[in-house]
Amino acid sequence: MPFIHQFSPIVGLCFLSVAGAYAMLTLVAVLHWEMRRTASGSRRRPPVTILKPLCGEEPDLYEHLRSFCRQDYPQFQIVFGVQDPDDPALAVVNRVVSEFPSLSVDIVVSPKQHGDNFKISNLINMMSRAAHDVLVIADSDTWVGPDYLATVTAPLQDPKVGLVTCLYCDVPTPKISSRLGAMYINEWYMPQVLLAKLFGFQGYASGQTMCVRRDTLQAIGGLHAIANDLADDYRLGELVRGLGLKIVLSHYVVKAQHDESNFGSLVHHELRWMHTIRVLRPNSFRLLFLSFSLPLAGIGLLFAATEPAIPPVMWALFAATAGARLIVHFRQ
């Protein structure tokens, strides 16, 4: 016991130092991203096909789909796809389409399955109706502004760019479980993406938005190449980089609805996220606990509490950790 008591303050200082360093680096990554965000545009705006795979009537689906129909872009097509002819999302699609009679819209209903990933199977069925060579794959729970399409497709004018993707900000439904799930994305996952980018990682790809040219997709074997992957966005990014092409993280941040029906659903999704990360990046997963800076700092204080008085430097490290987390929180 005296041995443990002797080294507890040192252990506590180590925990607090790591937590403080990680929290501050994350803050720097977020601020660096914000300062370097610049509007990207191109005078040349080739025709675009937006692919919207759907499954069920999600909260605010009508508003989400409608936002994609209101793009300030000269020529674009939207392909909506479902696998079940009785899917309630079809009624929402028909309502949206009736509001935009001049818009080029196709609706694909096909139960054909091409692999284990239902979303990708849906997209494969939809590809036969895609009229244009610039493709934007966007999830159904997102909504965007009128400048979205022009912004996210602009980097594809560079032939060295094979894929364009976006960060996203989760907007929760009123339930507490939804708010906690959104915090996971906004205050832990997205800052992690920016921290990795700060240190040079260029492999991030998000299914919320993936822009790709048809010839690039054909070069990797089409969507069939990722039809059995759970993390289809991550795998698509890998295959594109395997062609020697770059992935560009657009400055555009899309909004995504986050709806968790209950705490059981929240736990299930969080565990699935952790399992996916462990499978994709097992070495990184072992050090993932370092990214939970505030709990790590709290553990550090507990070790330090074996002393009659916690040294001021430890309180300073804890305050730096908490302060950095709060700044990231309020910048969402």
C-alpha positions in Angstrom: 0.0 0.0 0.0 2.7 2.6 0.8 4.2 1.8 -2.7 0.9 2.5 -4.4 0.4 5.6 -2.3 3.9 6.8 -3.3 3.3 6.5 -7.0 -0.4 7.5 -7.2 0.4 11.3 -7.7 2.8 10.4 -10.6 0.1 8.2 -12.2 -2.4 11.0 -11.7 -0.1 13.6 -13.3 0.4 11.3 -16.3 -3.3 10.8 -16.8 -4.0 14.5 -16.5 -1.1 15.4 -18.8 -2.3 13.0 -21.5 -5.9 14.2 -21.2 -4.9 17.9 -21.3 -2.6 17.4 -24.3 -5.3 15.5 -26.2 -8.0 18.0 -25.4 -5.8 20.9 -26.5 -4.7 19.2 -29.7 -8.4 18.5 -30.5 -9.2 22.2 -30.0 -6.3 23.3 -32.2 -7.5 20.9 -34.9 -11.0 22.3 -34.8 -9.8 25.9 -34.9 -7.3 25.2 -37.6 -10.1 23.7 -39.7 -12.4 26.7 -39.2 -9.6 29.1 -40.1 -8.7 27.3 -43.3 -12.2 26.7 -44.5 -12.6 28.5 -47.8 -15.5 28.6 -50.2 -14.7 26.4 -53.2 -16.4 26.9 -56.5 -16.1 26.3 -60.2 -17.5 28.1 -63.2 -17.8 24.7 -64.9 -20.8 22.9 -63.5 -21.4 19.6 -65.2 -24.7 17.7 -64.8 -25.0 15.8 -61.6 -27.0 12.8 -60.4 -27.9 12.7 -56.7 -28.6 9.2 -55.4 -30.8 9.1 -52.3 -31.3 5.6 -50.9 -34.3 5.4 -48.5 -35.6 3.0 -45.9 -38.6 4.0 -43.8 -40.2 7.3 -42.9 -37.6 9.0 -40.7 -38.3 12.1 -38.7 -38.5 15.2 -40.9 -37.8 13.2 -44.0 -40.0 15.5 -46.1 -37.9 18.6 -45.2 -34.7 16.6 -45.7 -35.6 15.5 -49.2 -37.0 18.9 -50.2 -33.7 20.6 -49.4 -32.0 18.5 -52.1 -34.6 19.6 -54.6 -33.9 23.3 -54.0 -30.3 23.4 -55.2 -28.9 26.4 -57.0 -27.4 24.3 -59.8 -28.1 24.4 -63.5 -28.7 20.7 -64.2 -29.2 17.9 -61.8 -31.2 14.7 -61.4 -32.3 13.0 -58.2 -32.8 9.2 -58.0 -34.7 8.0 -55.0 -34.6 4.3 -54.3 -36.3 1.9 -51.9 -36.3 -1.9 -51.8 -39.8 -2.5 -50.4 -42.8 -1.3 -52.6 -44.7 -0.7 -49.3 -42.0 1.5 -47.9 -43.7 4.6 -46.3 -40.8 6.7 -47.6 -42.4 6.5 -51.1 -45.4 8.6 -50.0 -43.0 11.3 -48.8 -41.1 11.1 -52.1 -44.2 11.5 -54.1 -45.3 14.5 -52.1 -41.9 16.1 -52.6 -41.8 15.3 -56.3 -45.2 16.9 -56.8 -43.8 20.2 -55.6 -41.0 20.2 -58.2 -42.6 19.2 -61.5 -39.8 20.6 -63.6 -37.1 18.7 -61.7 -35.6 15.6 -63.2 -36.5 12.8 -60.8 -36.4 9.0 -61.0 -37.8 6.6 -58.4 -36.5 3.0 -58.3 -38.3 0.3 -56.4 -36.5 -3.0 -56.4 -36.0 -5.7 -53.8 -33.0 -7.2 -55.6 -30.2 -7.9 -53.2 -26.5 -7.7 -54.3 -24.7 -8.3 -51.1 -24.9 -8.1 -47.3 -25.1 -4.3 -47.3 -28.7 -3.3 -47.9 -27.9 0.4 -48.5 -25.3 -0.5 -51.2 -27.7 -3.0 -52.8 -30.3 -0.3 -53.0 -27.7 2.0 -54.6 -26.7 -0.6 -57.2 -30.4 -0.9 -58.2 -30.6 2.8 -58.5 -27.4 3.2 -60.7 -29.2 2.0 -63.8 -31.3 5.2 -63.7 -28.3 7.6 -63.1 -28.2 9.8 -66.1 -25.0 11.8 -65.4 -21.3 11.0 -64.8 -20.9 13.1 -61.6 -22.6 11.2 -58.8 -23.5 12.4 -55.3 -24.5 9.8 -52.8 -26.3 11.4 -49.8 -28.0 9.7 -46.8 -31.7 10.2 -46.3 -31.3 11.9 -42.8 -29.4 14.9 -44.1 -30.5 18.3 -45.2 -28.5 21.0 -46.9 -28.6 24.5 -48.3 -29.0 25.6 -51.9 -25.2 25.9 -52.4 -24.5 22.3 -51.3 -24.3 20.7 -54.8 -22.1 23.4 -56.3 -19.7 23.3 -53.4 -19.3 19.5 -52.9 -18.9 18.7 -56.6 -16.3 21.5 -57.4 -13.2 19.6 -56.2 -14.0 16.8 -58.8 -12.9 19.2 -61.5 -9.4 18.2 -60.5 -8.6 14.8 -62.2 -6.4 13.9 -59.3 -9.4 14.0 -56.9 -11.3 10.7 -56.8 -13.7 11.3 -54.0 -15.2 14.3 -52.1 -16.8 13.9 -48.7 -18.1 16.1 -45.9 -18.1 16.5 -42.2 -21.6 16.5 -40.6 -23.2 18.0 -37.6 -25.8 15.9 -35.9 -29.1 17.6 -34.9 -30.9 15.5 -32.3 -34.6 14.9 -31.9 -35.8 16.0 -28.4 -35.3 12.7 -26.7 -32.3 12.5 -24.2 -31.0 9.4 -25.9 -30.9 11.3 -29.2 -29.0 14.2 -27.6 -26.4 11.8 -26.1 -26.0 10.1 -29.5 -25.5 13.5 -31.2 -22.9 14.5 -28.6 -20.9 11.4 -29.6 -20.7 12.6 -33.2 -20.3 16.3 -32.7 -18.0 16.4 -29.7 -16.0 13.2 -30.0 -16.1 11.7 -33.5 -16.0 14.8 -35.7 -13.1 16.4 -33.7 -11.2 13.1 -34.0 -11.6 13.3 -37.8 -10.2 16.8 -37.8 -7.3 15.8 -35.4 -6.4 13.0 -37.8 -6.5 15.4 -40.7 -4.3 17.9 -38.8 -1.6 15.1 -38.6 -1.9 14.3 -42.3 -4.5 11.5 -42.5 -6.4 11.9 -45.8 -8.5 8.7 -45.7 -11.7 9.9 -44.1 -14.9 9.3 -46.1 -18.4 9.7 -44.8 -21.6 8.1 -46.2 -23.5 11.3 -45.4 -22.0 12.7 -48.6 -19.8 10.9 -51.1 -19.1 12.6 -54.5 -17.5 10.5 -57.2 -17.1 10.4 -61.0 -18.7 7.5 -62.8 -15.3 6.5 -64.3 -13.7 6.4 -60.9 -16.5 4.1 -59.6 -16.1 1.8 -62.6 -12.3 1.7 -62.1 -12.7 0.1 -58.6 -15.3 -2.4 -59.8 -18.4 -0.4 -59.2 -20.6 -0.4 -56.1 -20.5 -4.2 -56.2 -16.9 -3.9 -54.8 -18.3 -2.7 -51.4 -21.6 -4.6 -51.4 -20.5 -6.8 -48.5 -18.8 -4.1 -46.4 -20.5 -2.8 -43.3 -18.3 0.3 -43.4 -19.0 0.9 -47.1 -17.8 4.6 -46.9 -14.5 3.6 -45.4 -14.0 0.9 -47.9 -14.9 3.1 -50.8 -12.2 5.6 -49.6 -9.6 2.8 -49.5 -10.4 1.7 -53.0 -10.3 5.3 -54.4 -6.9 5.9 -52.7 -5.7 2.6 -54.1 -6.1 4.2 -57.6 -3.7 6.9 -56.6 -6.5 9.5 -56.3 -7.1 12.0 -53.5 -10.0 12.3 -51.1 -11.0 15.9 -50.5 -12.8 16.9 -47.3 -15.2 19.6 -48.5 -15.6 22.7 -46.4 -19.3 22.2 -46.5 -20.8 20.7 -43.3 -24.1 19.0 -43.8 -26.7 18.6 -41.0 -27.9 15.2 -40.1 -30.9 14.2 -38.0 -30.0 12.0 -35.1 -32.9 10.0 -33.7 -32.5 7.3 -31.0 -35.8 5.7 -30.0 -34.5 4.8 -26.5 -31.4 4.1 -24.5 -31.2 0.5 -25.7 -31.0 1.7 -29.3 -28.3 4.2 -28.2 -26.2 1.5 -26.6 -26.6 -0.8 -29.6 -25.4 1.9 -32.0 -22.5 2.9 -29.8 -21.3 -0.7 -29.5 -21.7 -1.2 -33.2 -19.5 1.9 -33.8 -16.8 0.6 -31.4 -16.9 -2.8 -33.0 -16.5 -1.3 -36.5 -13.6 0.8 -35.4 -11.9 -2.2 -33.8 -12.3 -4.2 -37.0 -11.1 -1.5 -39.3 -8.3 -0.1 -37.2 -7.3 -2.6 -34.5 -4.1 -0.9 -33.5 -5.8 2.5 -33.1 -8.6 0.9 -31.1 -6.3 -0.1 -28.4 -5.4 3.5 -27.7 -8.9 4.8 -28.1 -9.3 5.4 -24.4 -6.9 8.3 -24.7 -9.5 10.2 -26.7 -11.9 10.3 -23.7 -10.1 13.2 -22.2 -12.5 14.4 -19.5 -13.0 11.0 -17.9 -9.3 10.4 -18.2 -8.6 13.7 -16.4 -11.2 12.8 -13.7 -9.3 9.5 -13.1 -6.1 11.5 -12.9 -7.6 13.7 -10.1 -8.7 10.5 -8.2 -5.1 9.3 -8.2 -3.9 12.7 -7.1 -6.4 12.8 -4.3 -4.3 10.3 -2.3 -2.2 13.4 -1.4 -3.4 15.8 1.4 -3.7 18.6 -1.2 -3.8 18.2 -5.0 -1.0 20.3 -6.5 -2.0 23.4 -8.5 -0.5 22.0 -11.7 -2.9 19.1 -11.6 -5.9 21.5 -11.2 -4.5 23.5 -14.1 -4.3 20.5 -16.3 -7.9 19.5 -15.4 -9.1 23.0 -16.1 -7.3 23.1 -19.4 -9.0 19.7 -20.4 -12.5 20.9 -19.3 -12.0 24.3 -20.9 -10.9 22.8 -24.3 -13.9 20.4 -24.3 -16.3 23.3 -23.5 -14.9 25.4 -26.3 -15.3 22.5 -28.8 -18.9 22.0 -27.5 -20.0 25.6 -28.0 -18.4 25.8 -31.4 -20.8 23.1 -32.8 
